Amino acid sequence: MAERSSVFDMIGPVMIGPSSSHTAGVVRIARAAIRVLGDQPEEAEITFYNSFAQTYEGHGSDRAIIAGLLDFKTDDKRIKKSLDHAKEKGLKYTFKSVGNASTFHPNTIRLVLKSGNKEVEVIGESRGGGVIRITEVNGFTAGFSANLHTIIITADDRPGSIAFIADVISQDGCNIATMSVSRKGKNDIACQVLEMDSGLRPLTIEYLNSLNWVHNLIYIPNID
């Protein structure tokens, strides 16, 4: 099904910076990534692809991505000096660039974040107007926008698991807007990503996380 954009997507968000693709979208990708990590990162490896690789310094994407890793919002005036704030917070980071990755969207960023013994890899696209798409999480296809409440469940690939999780969520009064499933192989590990119109209760999250066939659960409330 074709993706649709609203007039608000075209106008873009309230933000700091010259370009919604290079600043607002980049900030939101980073803010989504730190919620996947579930913590403030101590180290970050940041790779800019394609057009981002050529322009990330001049258009402020370097400051924007660090601002997002510090959980600054898109209209936060501290974005302009985010590199200084990162130094104060002890955030270590490296920038890399890959100018010709034909399989990636023109404005793609890969983040590898570490905190203690936790490490995650997130790939996101900035699509203009502050609109983003998180395409991969830890090697699994994701495909969520962070505009809705999102749950990412890594679990055993067992019969009935998708229907079971959907039923539990529906019992919490949540309407599922989108759902995607990817897996390493048949009867191996699967990753379910569900976007919902409303949030889940802590009790529901705790229950799903307690299932012996669920390996990991990440809950991301909508990101403004």
N, CA, C and O of each residue as an XYZ file, in Angstrom:
896
protein
N       0.840     -1.190      0.000
C       0.000      0.000      0.000
C       0.878      1.244      0.000
O       1.865      1.302      0.733
N       0.535      2.233     -0.807
C       1.344      3.442     -0.913
C       1.282      4.246      0.376
O       0.244      4.306      1.035
N       2.411      4.866      0.731
C       2.458      5.708      1.911
C       1.838      7.050      1.594
O       1.980      7.562      0.484
N       1.132      7.635      2.593
C       0.498      8.913      2.415
C       1.145      9.940      3.322
O       1.624      9.604      4.405
N       1.160     11.185      2.890
C       1.698     12.270      3.681
C       0.612     13.302      3.900
O      -0.209     13.548      3.016
N       0.606     13.910      5.084
C      -0.347     14.961      5.377
C       0.302     16.307      5.132
O       1.513     16.398      4.931
N      -0.522     17.368      5.152
C       0.012     18.708      4.988
C       0.990     19.042      6.097
O       1.912     19.832      5.898
N       0.791     18.432      7.289
C       1.688     18.677      8.406
C       3.055     18.047      8.170
O       4.071     18.574      8.622
N       3.081     16.915      7.459
C       4.358     16.310      7.098
C       5.129     17.223      6.150
O       6.350     17.335      6.258
N       4.433     17.872      5.228
C       5.102     18.716      4.241
C       5.583     20.026      4.860
O       6.649     20.531      4.506
N       4.792     20.575      5.789
C       5.206     21.798      6.451
C       6.381     21.535      7.382
O       7.321     22.325      7.458
N       6.311     20.420      8.083
C       7.391     20.053      8.989
C       7.131     20.527     10.403
O       6.215     21.314     10.645
N       7.945     20.044     11.345
C       7.748     20.340     12.755
C       8.379     21.662     13.154
O       9.147     22.256     12.397
N       8.040     22.115     14.363
C       8.772     23.216     14.975
C      10.149     22.684     15.330
O      10.261     21.654     15.996
N      11.202     23.372     14.895
C      12.529     22.768     15.049
C      13.611     23.831     15.067
O      13.387     24.988     14.713
N      14.800     23.398     15.493
C      16.025     24.173     15.399
C      16.817     23.620     14.221
O      17.025     22.409     14.150
N      17.267     24.469     13.292
C      18.092     23.986     12.197
C      17.553     24.392     10.840
O      16.416     24.850     10.727
N      18.372     24.223      9.808
C      18.010     24.701      8.476
C      17.129     23.765      7.679
O      16.494     24.208      6.722
N      17.058     22.487      8.030
C      16.364     21.510      7.195
C      15.706     20.452      8.056
O      16.334     19.901      8.959
N      14.434     20.162      7.778
C      13.736     19.150      8.558
C      14.328     17.761      8.342
O      14.327     16.937      9.257
N      14.838     17.492      7.125
C      15.466     16.198      6.860
C      16.774     16.054      7.617
O      17.067     15.000      8.182
N      17.560     17.127      7.624
C      18.903     17.051      8.187
C      18.962     17.346      9.680
O      19.968     17.053     10.326
N      17.914     17.912     10.229
C      17.929     18.204     11.663
C      16.776     17.528     12.396
O      17.017     16.635     13.209
N      15.532     17.926     12.135
C      14.401     17.378     12.881
C      14.302     15.861     12.741
O      14.156     15.147     13.733
N      14.383     15.374     11.502
C      14.308     13.927     11.303
C      15.450     13.196     11.960
O      15.269     12.112     12.515
N      16.628     13.787     11.900
C      17.815     13.166     12.505
C      17.680     13.100     14.028
O      18.009     12.087     14.646
N      17.195     14.184     14.620
C      16.961     14.185     16.071
C      16.001     13.067     16.452
O      16.235     12.359     17.431
N      14.929     12.902     15.696
C      13.910     11.897     16.034
C      14.441     10.484     15.853
O      14.079      9.593     16.622
N      15.292     10.254     14.857
C      15.902      8.926     14.696
C      16.716      8.577     15.939
O      16.620      7.467     16.462
N      17.514      9.529     16.405
C      18.343      9.278     17.584
C      17.495      9.072     18.831
O      17.812      8.216     19.657
N      16.422      9.844     18.978
C      15.561      9.695     20.156
C      14.859      8.336     20.147
O      14.643      7.741     21.203
N      14.505      7.849     18.964
C      13.934      6.500     18.872
C      14.983      5.458     19.241
O      14.679      4.480     19.926
N      16.221      5.668     18.786
C      17.289      4.695     19.020
C      17.617      4.556     20.507
O      17.858      3.447     20.984
N      17.628      5.667     21.240
C      17.958      5.555     22.666
C      16.837      4.864     23.431
O      17.077      4.303     24.500
N      15.631      4.898     22.906
C      14.532      4.162     23.541
C      14.631      2.672     23.236
O      14.203      1.842     24.038
N      15.190      2.335     22.089
C      15.489      0.926     21.815
C      16.559      0.433     22.785
O      16.464     -0.676     23.310
N      17.574      1.256     23.020
C      18.626      0.907     23.972
C      18.079      0.834     25.384
O      18.508     -0.005     26.177
N      17.132      1.711     25.706
C      16.552      1.746     27.040
C      17.402      2.457     28.061
O      17.243      2.247     29.263
N      18.307      3.302     27.591
C      19.231      3.981     28.490
C      19.908      5.122     27.746
O      19.824      5.223     26.522
N      20.578      5.976     28.502
C      21.421      6.999     27.901
C      22.702      6.338     27.401
O      23.411      5.721     28.196
N      23.023      6.444     26.117
C      24.225      5.767     25.618
C      25.510      6.372     26.167
O      25.601      7.576     26.410
N      26.495      5.509     26.355
C      27.831      5.948     26.760
C      28.742      6.080     25.546
O      29.663      6.896     25.525
N      28.463      5.255     24.532
C      29.240      5.283     23.293
C      28.289      5.188     22.108
O      27.257      4.519     22.173
N      28.653      5.867     21.029
C      27.832      5.826     19.821
C      28.716      5.816     18.581
O      29.609      6.650     18.433
N      28.455      4.868     17.700
C      29.086      4.845     16.380
C      28.014      5.240     15.378
O      27.007      4.545     15.241
N      28.218      6.342     14.682
C      27.199      6.944     13.820
C      27.686      6.927     12.375
O      28.734      7.492     12.065
N      26.931      6.285     11.497
C      27.301      6.222     10.082
C      26.234      6.920      9.247
O      25.057      6.563      9.301
N      26.655      7.914      8.479
C      25.770      8.628      7.559
C      25.948      8.042      6.161
O      27.071      7.816      5.711
N      24.823      7.800      5.479
C      24.862      7.197      4.148
C      24.359      8.167      3.074
O      23.533      9.044      3.329
N      24.883      7.972      1.883
C      24.424      8.634      0.660
C      24.458     10.153      0.788
O      25.521     10.696      1.087
N      23.358     10.865      0.580
C      23.419     12.325      0.611
C      23.824     12.840      1.988
O      24.493     13.868      2.094
N      23.427     12.141      3.032
C      23.837     12.521      4.385
C      25.358     12.491      4.523
O      25.937     13.321      5.224
N      25.997     11.541      3.860
C      27.453     11.399      3.974
C      28.173     12.640      3.449
O      29.265     12.975      3.907
N      27.549     13.316      2.484
C      28.183     14.485      1.876
C      27.869     15.780      2.623
O      28.629     16.746      2.552
N      26.747     15.792      3.337
C      26.250     17.085      3.855
C      26.067     17.142      5.365
O      25.655     18.177      5.889
N      26.363     16.054      6.081
C      25.961     16.021      7.494
C      26.616     17.109      8.342
O      26.022     17.570      9.317
N      27.827     17.523      7.986
C      28.479     18.584      8.763
C      27.918     19.961      8.406
O      27.578     20.743      9.293
N      27.823     20.251      7.132
C      27.369     21.568      6.701
C      25.925     21.855      7.055
O      25.567     23.007      7.302
N      25.078     20.817      7.084
C      23.655     21.011      7.365
C      23.293     20.763      8.829
O      22.120     20.826      9.199
N      24.293     20.482      9.657
C      24.036     20.345     11.085
C      23.524     18.993     11.537
O      23.054     18.855     12.667
N      23.609     17.979     10.660
C      23.130     16.652     11.055
C      23.994     16.036     12.153
O      23.516     15.227     12.948
N      25.274     16.424     12.190
C      26.148     15.912     13.256
C      25.677     16.416     14.620
O      25.632     15.652     15.584
N      25.330     17.693     14.699
C      24.825     18.242     15.958
C      23.440     17.685     16.286
O      23.110     17.453     17.449
N      22.635     17.473     15.238
C      21.278     16.976     15.442
C      21.280     15.544     15.989
O      20.509     15.226     16.894
N      22.143     14.684     15.443
C      22.144     13.297     15.897
C      22.621     13.201     17.343
O      22.095     12.406     18.122
N      23.611     14.007     17.701
C      24.093     14.006     19.080
C      23.026     14.580     20.008
O      22.838     14.088     21.121
N      22.330     15.619     19.552
C      21.240     16.181     20.351
C      20.174     15.134     20.638
O      19.677     15.037     21.760
N      19.823     14.348     19.621
C      18.837     13.289     19.820
C      19.309     12.235     20.786
O      18.518     11.713     21.572
N      20.601     11.910     20.741
C      21.162     10.927     21.674
C      21.144     11.446     23.107
O      21.156     10.668     24.061
N      21.116     12.770     23.248
C      20.983     13.389     24.569
C      19.514     13.617     24.919
O      19.201     14.182     25.967
N      18.615     13.174     24.038
C      17.160     13.263     24.206
C      16.636     14.692     24.159
O      15.624     14.998     24.788
N      17.315     15.575     23.418
C      16.798     16.912     23.177
C      15.680     16.816     22.140
O      15.777     16.022     21.204
N      14.633     17.605     22.290
C      13.551     17.631     21.313
C      13.958     18.475     20.101
O      14.980     19.161     20.121
N      13.142     18.411     19.052
C      13.508     19.060     17.794
C      13.557     20.583     17.890
O      14.203     21.235     17.070
N      12.880     21.149     18.883
C      12.875     22.613     19.020
C      13.759     23.102     20.173
O      13.659     24.252     20.602
N      14.626     22.210     20.666
C      15.491     22.557     21.797
C      16.664     23.419     21.311
O      17.398     23.022     20.405
N      16.834     24.592     21.915
C      17.890     25.508     21.494
C      19.289     24.955     21.760
O      20.270     25.440     21.195
N      19.378     23.943     22.617
C      20.684     23.347     22.923
C      21.251     22.534     21.765
O      22.422     22.157     21.791
N      20.429     22.258     20.744
C      20.894     21.476     19.590
C      22.132     22.112     18.966
O      23.056     21.405     18.564
N      22.156     23.416     18.884
C      23.266     24.113     18.231
C      24.608     23.843     18.908
O      25.653     23.881     18.259
N      24.577     23.568     20.221
C      25.813     23.306     20.966
C      25.802     21.902     21.563
O      26.371     21.660     22.628
N      25.148     20.984     20.860
C      24.999     19.627     21.397
C      26.332     18.906     21.560
O      26.482     18.081     22.462
N      27.304     19.208     20.695
C      28.611     18.547     20.813
C      29.280     18.924     22.128
O      29.950     18.097     22.748
N      29.098     20.179     22.555
C      29.632     20.604     23.850
C      28.899     19.903     24.991
O      29.519     19.485     25.969
N      27.588     19.776     24.864
C      26.801     19.101     25.900
C      27.177     17.619     25.990
O      27.199     17.048     27.080
N      27.471     16.997     24.843
C      27.879     15.593     24.835
C      29.184     15.405     25.607
O      29.350     14.436     26.348
N      30.095     16.343     25.420
C      31.371     16.289     26.139
C      31.147     16.391     27.643
O      31.789     15.687     28.422
N      30.234     17.269     28.045
C      29.921     17.419     29.461
C      29.303     16.149     30.039
O      29.550     15.793     31.191
N      28.487     15.465     29.215
C      27.803     14.250     29.667
C      28.693     13.012     29.573
O      28.324     11.949     30.070
N      29.855     13.138     28.943
C      30.749     11.994     28.803
C      30.362     11.040     27.701
O      30.787      9.885     27.706
N      29.548     11.509     26.735
C      29.155     10.668     25.606
C      30.299     10.607     24.592
O      30.717     11.636     24.060
N      30.799      9.413     24.329
C      31.839      9.211     23.340
C      31.186      8.815     22.013
O      30.293      7.967     21.988
N      31.625      9.422     20.921
C      30.996      9.127     19.643
C      32.013      9.226     18.511
O      33.024      9.921     18.610
N      31.714      8.511     17.438
C      32.505      8.586     16.213
C      31.551      8.735     15.034
O      30.465      8.156     15.022
N      31.969      9.514     14.048
C      31.200      9.684     12.822
C      31.888      8.938     11.683
O      33.111      8.977     11.546
N      31.084      8.262     10.874
C      31.568      7.617      9.661
C      30.652      8.031      8.520
O      29.519      8.451      8.756
N      31.124      7.918      7.299
C      30.293      8.257      6.147
C      30.509      7.247      5.026
O      31.633      6.825      4.756
N      29.412      6.871      4.382
C      29.438      5.967      3.232
C      28.630      6.639      2.130
O      27.409      6.758      2.230
N      29.314      7.076      1.084
C      28.679      7.924      0.087
C      27.866      7.227     -0.972
O      27.081      7.879     -1.659
N      28.022      5.905     -1.137
C      27.334      5.228     -2.228
C      26.820      3.873     -1.775
O      27.418      2.834     -2.056
N      25.687      3.909     -1.058
C      25.040      2.674     -0.593
C      23.695      2.579     -1.292
O      22.692      3.090     -0.794
N      23.675      1.931     -2.436
C      22.507      1.971     -3.321
C      21.269      1.301     -2.721
O      20.151      1.593     -3.145
N      21.446      0.417     -1.750
C      20.289     -0.269     -1.170
C      19.605      0.564     -0.090
O      18.533      0.198      0.392
N      20.225      1.687      0.291
C      19.677      2.521      1.352
C      18.985      3.759      0.787
O      19.329      4.240     -0.292
N      18.019      4.258      1.525
C      17.380      5.541      1.255
C      18.458      6.629      1.237
O      19.466      6.490      1.929
N      18.274      7.718      0.460
C      19.300      8.770      0.401
C      19.694      9.363      1.753
O      20.849      9.740      1.950
N      18.739      9.449      2.688
C      19.038     10.025      4.003
C      18.939      8.942      5.076
O      17.952      8.858      5.807
N      19.973      8.125      5.152
C      19.976      6.988      6.074
C      21.088      7.133      7.103
O      22.183      7.608      6.803
N      20.776      6.708      8.327
C      21.749      6.720      9.418
C      21.727      5.370     10.118
O      20.665      4.814     10.398
N      22.919      4.854     10.394
C      23.058      3.652     11.224
C      23.674      4.065     12.562
O      24.686      4.764     12.604
N      23.054      3.627     13.636
C      23.543      3.919     14.979
C      23.856      2.614     15.704
O      23.024      1.709     15.763
N      25.049      2.530     16.248
C      25.407      1.438     17.158
C      25.651      2.089     18.507
O      26.604      2.849     18.678
N      24.783      1.786     19.466
C      24.818      2.435     20.772
C      25.174      1.435     21.857
O      24.744      0.282     21.829
N      25.971      1.899     22.819
C      26.390      1.051     23.930
C      26.161      1.766     25.257
O      26.379      2.972     25.380
N      25.718      0.998     26.241
C      25.604      1.485     27.610
C      25.810      0.302     28.536
O      24.988     -0.615     28.568
N      26.916      0.314     29.302
C      27.241     -0.843     30.126
C      27.437     -2.064     29.269
O      28.247     -2.054     28.342
N      26.690     -3.137     29.572
C      26.811     -4.358     28.766
C      25.734     -4.453     27.687
O      25.586     -5.493     27.046
N      24.983     -3.370     27.488
C      23.936     -3.353     26.465
C      24.454     -2.721     25.178
O      25.205     -1.747     25.209
N      24.045     -3.287     24.054
C      24.416     -2.745     22.750
C      23.270     -2.971     21.767
O      22.707     -4.064     21.709
N      22.925     -1.941     20.994
C      21.893     -2.076     19.974
C      22.367     -1.453     18.673
O      23.235     -0.580     18.658
N      21.776     -1.924     17.583
C      22.022     -1.345     16.263
C      20.682     -0.925     15.669
O      19.750     -1.724     15.590
N      20.596      0.323     15.258
C      19.350      0.868     14.701
C      19.664      1.567     13.383
O      20.624      2.332     13.296
N      18.858      1.304     12.362
C      18.978      1.993     11.087
C      17.702      2.783     10.846
O      16.599      2.246     10.939
N      17.866      4.077     10.533
C      16.708      4.927     10.314
C      16.849      5.789      9.077
O      17.957      6.087      8.633
N      15.710      6.185      8.526
C      15.653      7.055      7.360
C      14.949      8.354      7.729
O      13.931      8.334      8.422
N      15.483      9.478      7.273
C      14.832     10.775      7.438
C      14.170     11.135      6.114
O      14.844     11.319      5.101
N      12.841     11.234      6.133
C      12.085     11.309      4.882
C      11.542     12.695      4.558
O      10.764     12.858      3.618
N      11.952     13.691      5.334
C      11.490     15.051      5.082
C      10.359     15.446      6.000
O       9.540     14.612      6.385
N      10.314     16.723      6.354
C       9.253     17.213      7.227
C       9.316     16.653      8.627
O       8.320     16.684      9.349
N      10.479     16.135      9.031
C      10.605     15.517     10.342
C      10.100     14.088     10.397
O      10.163     13.447     11.446
N       9.596     13.577      9.270
C       9.086     12.204      9.207
C      10.254     11.229      9.137
O      11.186     11.428      8.358
N      10.207     10.178      9.948
C      11.269      9.169      9.945
C      10.680      7.773      9.767
O       9.474      7.560      9.891
N      11.557      6.850      9.476
C      11.197      5.430      9.438
C      12.374      4.651      9.995
O      13.475      4.708      9.447
N      12.151      3.933     11.069
C      13.176      3.047     11.617
C      13.056      1.727     10.874
O      12.096      0.981     11.067
N      14.028      1.445     10.032
C      13.915      0.301      9.127
C      14.428     -1.000      9.726
O      13.920     -2.075      9.408
N      15.438     -0.907     10.597
C      16.002     -2.121     11.205
C      16.338     -1.888     12.667
O      16.757     -0.801     13.064
N      16.143     -2.937     13.457
C      16.564     -2.948     14.860
C      17.276     -4.268     15.120
O      16.671     -5.336     15.039
N      18.545     -4.187     15.429
C      19.357     -5.376     15.738
C      19.287     -6.438     14.641
O      19.219     -7.636     14.917
N      19.307     -5.973     13.397
C      19.336     -6.898     12.273
C      17.980     -7.376     11.802
O      17.892     -8.055     10.779
N      16.910     -7.038     12.526
C      15.563     -7.416     12.128
C      14.884     -6.242     11.420
O      15.127     -5.084     11.759
N      14.038     -6.543     10.442
C      13.239     -5.517      9.803
C      12.268     -4.922     10.810
O      11.616     -5.658     11.551
N      12.163     -3.589     10.847
C      11.293     -2.928     11.824
C      10.173     -2.172     11.118
O       9.020     -2.603     11.147
N      10.508     -1.028     10.472
C       9.524     -0.307      9.677
C       8.507      0.487     10.477
O       7.329      0.510     10.120
N       8.939      1.142     11.559
C       7.990      1.966     12.314
C       8.389      3.435     12.258
O       9.541      3.769     11.982
N       7.408      4.317     12.529
C       7.578      5.752     12.330
C       7.879      6.518     13.610
O       8.322      7.665     13.551
N       7.644      5.899     14.770
C       7.779      6.534     16.087
C       6.718      7.605     16.330
O       6.781      8.316     17.332
N       5.745      7.728     15.428
C       4.624      8.639     15.652
C       3.559      8.005     16.537
O       2.767      8.703     17.171
N       3.548      6.683     16.574
C       2.581      5.932     17.369
C       3.316      5.193     18.480
O       4.545      5.127     18.485
N       2.559      4.642     19.415
C       3.149      3.799     20.447
C       3.598      2.499     19.788
O       2.842      1.887     19.032
N       4.813      2.084     20.072
C       5.412      0.948     19.375
C       5.930     -0.081     20.366
O       6.514      0.262     21.393
N       5.705     -1.343     20.040
C       6.257     -2.429     20.841
C       7.044     -3.357     19.915
O       6.567     -3.736     18.845
N       8.247     -3.712     20.339
C       9.122     -4.601     19.576
C       9.365     -5.835     20.433
O       9.912     -5.738     21.532
N       8.962     -6.982     19.934
C       9.067     -8.226     20.703
C       9.921     -9.226     19.937
O       9.590     -9.609     18.815
N      11.003     -9.638     20.544
C      11.835    -10.708     19.993
C      11.498    -11.981     20.746
O      11.605    -12.030     21.971
N      11.089    -13.017     20.014
C      10.568    -14.220     20.672
C      10.839    -15.450     19.815
O      11.238    -15.345     18.656
N      10.613    -16.621     20.414
C      10.689    -17.860     19.651
C       9.632    -17.831     18.554
O       8.521    -17.346     18.767
N       9.978    -18.349     17.386
C       9.049    -18.412     16.258
C       8.172    -19.651     16.434
O       8.466    -20.727     15.913
N       7.098    -19.465     17.177
C       6.232    -20.609     17.495
C       4.828    -20.368     16.955
O       4.390    -19.221     16.867
N       4.117    -21.431     16.594
C       2.765    -21.282     16.044
C       1.847    -20.559     17.028
O       1.837    -20.856     18.223
N       1.082    -19.611     16.505
C       0.093    -18.918     17.315
C       0.600    -17.729     18.099
O      -0.186    -17.033     18.740
N       1.918    -17.478     18.060
C       2.473    -16.412     18.888
C       1.997    -15.027     18.444
O       1.733    -14.160     19.277
N       1.891    -14.826     17.131
C       1.455    -13.520     16.617
C       0.025    -13.228     17.059
O      -0.272    -12.136     17.545
N      -0.857    -14.208     16.887
C      -2.257    -14.033     17.274
C      -2.385    -13.838     18.779
O      -3.209    -13.051     19.243
N      -1.553    -14.569     19.546
C      -1.615    -14.463     21.005
C      -1.256    -13.049     21.465
O      -1.970    -12.448     22.268
N      -0.142    -12.526     20.948
C       0.296    -11.182     21.338
C      -0.732    -10.137     20.915
O      -1.021     -9.206     21.666
N      -1.284    -10.292     19.711
C      -2.301     -9.349     19.243
C      -3.526     -9.382     20.145
O      -4.128     -8.342     20.412
N      -3.897    -10.558     20.611
C      -5.063    -10.690     21.490
C      -4.808    -10.030     22.846
O      -5.685     -9.352     23.383
N      -3.611    -10.226     23.399
C      -3.273     -9.603     24.689
C      -3.351     -8.082     24.567
O      -3.885     -7.406     25.446
N      -2.817     -7.558     23.475
C      -2.834     -6.102     23.271
C      -4.269     -5.592     23.107
O      -4.627     -4.537     23.629
N      -5.073     -6.349     22.383
C      -6.468     -5.922     22.184
C      -7.239     -5.937     23.500
O      -8.124     -5.107     23.704
N      -6.913     -6.875     24.400
C      -7.565     -6.929     25.706
C      -7.236     -5.708     26.555
O      -7.949     -5.395     27.508
N      -6.153     -5.021     26.203
C      -5.768     -3.789     26.901
C      -6.431     -2.564     26.268
O      -6.145     -1.429     26.649
N      -7.316     -2.804     25.301
C      -8.046     -1.716     24.664
C      -7.243     -0.960     23.626
O      -7.612      0.152     23.249
N      -6.136     -1.555     23.152
C      -5.282     -0.886     22.166
C      -5.618     -1.360     20.755
O      -5.761     -2.557     20.507
N      -5.740     -0.418     19.850
C      -5.955     -0.740     18.451
C      -4.607     -0.808     17.739
O      -3.830      0.145     17.798
N      -4.324     -1.914     17.074
C      -3.071     -2.095     16.345
C      -3.192     -1.418     14.983
O      -4.051     -1.771     14.175
N      -2.317     -0.437     14.738
C      -2.340      0.292     13.468
C      -1.546     -0.425     12.388
O      -2.007     -0.546     11.253
N      -0.348     -0.904     12.738
C       0.485     -1.650     11.795
C       1.173     -2.790     12.531
O       1.393     -2.725     13.740
N       1.505     -3.830     11.785
C       2.239     -4.961     12.356
C       3.178     -5.521     11.295
O       2.798     -5.669     10.133
N       4.408     -5.831     11.704
C       5.336     -6.505     10.798
C       6.064     -7.592     11.575
O       6.278     -7.472     12.781
N       6.439     -8.645     10.876
C       7.151     -9.762     11.491
C       8.312    -10.154     10.592
O       8.140    -10.327      9.385
N       9.496    -10.293     11.180
C      10.642    -10.818     10.440
C      11.293    -11.886     11.305
O      11.113    -11.901     12.523
N      12.042    -12.770     10.682
C      12.651    -13.854     11.445
C      13.971    -14.274     10.830
O      14.221    -14.048      9.646
N      14.809    -14.886     11.647
C      16.109    -15.353     11.174
C      15.963    -16.590     10.301
O      16.713    -16.780      9.344
N      14.999    -17.421     10.637
C      14.773    -18.649      9.893
C      13.566    -19.360     10.470
O      13.081    -18.990     11.539
N      13.071    -20.384      9.772
C      11.897    -21.111     10.220
C      12.156    -21.732     11.586
O      13.177    -22.383     11.807
N      11.195    -21.512     12.515
C      11.282    -22.041     13.885
C      12.505    -21.524     14.636
O      13.002    -22.176     15.554
N      12.977    -20.360     14.241
C      14.130    -19.753     14.916
C      13.637    -18.584     15.773
O      12.666    -18.737     16.513
N      14.285    -17.429     15.685
C      13.891    -16.246     16.438
C      13.137    -15.295     15.511
O      13.574    -15.039     14.389
N      12.014    -14.776     15.977
C      11.208    -13.839     15.199
C      11.112    -12.511     15.933
O      11.226    -12.448     17.157
N      10.903    -11.464     15.171
C      10.752    -10.124     15.739
C       9.433     -9.534     15.254
O       9.218     -9.373     14.053
N       8.560     -9.216     16.195
C       7.283     -8.589     15.882
C       7.351     -7.107     16.249
O       7.787     -6.754     17.345
N       6.925     -6.254     15.341
C       6.870     -4.809     15.593
C       5.432     -4.367     15.384
O       4.874     -4.534     14.300
N       4.839     -3.805     16.421
C       3.453     -3.375     16.358
C       3.356     -1.900     16.728
O       3.889     -1.469     17.751
N       2.668     -1.128     15.883
C       2.376      0.270     16.187
C       0.914      0.364     16.617
O       0.027     -0.195     15.973
N       0.675      1.086     17.725
C      -0.663      1.147     18.320
C      -1.108      2.582     18.489
O      -0.290      3.488     18.650
N      -2.418      2.778     18.449
C      -2.970      4.120     18.573
C      -2.886      4.657     19.997
O      -2.879      5.872     20.196
N      -2.824      3.783     20.976
C      -2.732      4.201     22.375
C      -1.696      3.349     23.089
O      -1.248      2.330     22.565
N      -1.321      3.773     24.289
C      -0.257      3.084     25.017
C      -0.734      1.861     25.781
O      -1.925      1.695     26.045
N       0.222      1.011     26.130
C      -0.054     -0.178     26.924
C       0.108      0.112     28.408
O       0.908      0.963     28.798
N      -0.651     -0.596     29.233
C      -0.474     -0.489     30.678
C       0.817     -1.199     31.083
O       1.196     -2.183     30.448
N       1.492     -0.727     32.115
C       2.698     -1.414     32.611
C       2.448     -2.885     32.912
O       3.324     -3.717     32.682
N       1.261     -3.219     33.425
C       0.938     -4.604     33.750
C       0.951     -5.492     32.512
O       1.403     -6.636     32.565
N       0.451     -4.958     31.391
C       0.435     -5.725     30.146
C       1.856     -5.943     29.632
O       2.195     -7.034     29.173
N       2.678     -4.911     29.710
C       4.077     -5.038     29.292
C       4.796     -6.063     30.156
O       5.552     -6.895     29.654
N       4.550     -5.995     31.464
C       5.187     -6.942     32.390
C       4.755     -8.374     32.087
O       5.571     -9.295     32.140
N       3.477     -8.564     31.771
C       2.976     -9.900     31.460
C       3.635    -10.456     30.197
O       4.130    -11.583     30.191
N       3.635     -9.664     29.138
C       4.242    -10.133     27.891
C       5.726    -10.451     28.090
O       6.239    -11.428     27.543
N       6.393     -9.634     28.862
C       7.826     -9.836     29.102
C       8.099    -11.070     29.946
O       9.208    -11.603     29.920
N       7.095    -11.533     30.697
C       7.280    -12.685     31.576
C       7.113    -14.024     30.858
O       7.449    -15.068     31.417
N       6.601    -14.007     29.632
C       6.378    -15.254     28.899
C       7.717    -15.923     28.606
O       8.660    -15.261     28.174
N       7.802    -17.216     28.837
C       9.103    -17.893     28.733
C       9.622    -17.979     27.304
O      10.801    -18.270     27.102
N       8.777    -17.735     26.310
C       9.225    -17.777     24.917
C       9.523    -16.388     24.362
O       9.911    -16.256     23.201
N       9.345    -15.353     25.178
C       9.700    -13.995     24.793
C      11.109    -13.691     25.283
O      11.377    -13.785     26.481
N      12.008    -13.329     24.385
C      13.393    -13.062     24.737
C      13.621    -11.613     25.154
O      14.388    -11.333     26.075
N      12.946    -10.700     24.466
C      13.151     -9.283     24.746
C      11.934     -8.495     24.305
O      11.313     -8.800     23.287
N      11.600     -7.471     25.088
C      10.469     -6.608     24.760
C      10.900     -5.147     24.926
O      11.442     -4.759     25.961
N      10.652     -4.357     23.900
C      10.979     -2.933     23.921
C       9.694     -2.167     23.683
O       8.997     -2.405     22.697
N       9.382     -1.255     24.574
C       8.184     -0.428     24.422
C       8.591      1.010     24.225
O       9.336      1.565     25.033
N       8.107      1.625     23.153
C       8.479      2.994     22.802
C       7.212      3.836     22.678
O       6.505      3.715     21.677
N       6.903      4.677     23.649
C       5.783      5.611     23.474
C       6.059      6.535     22.294
O       7.206      6.712     21.884
N       4.987      7.123     21.751
C       5.160      7.983     20.584
C       6.134      9.136     20.904
O       6.133      9.686     22.005
N       6.953      9.475     19.916
C       8.000     10.484     20.089
C       7.575     11.771     19.380
O       7.282     11.760     18.184
N       7.543     12.878     20.126
C       7.138     14.136     19.509
C       8.339     14.843     18.892
O       8.193     15.925     18.323
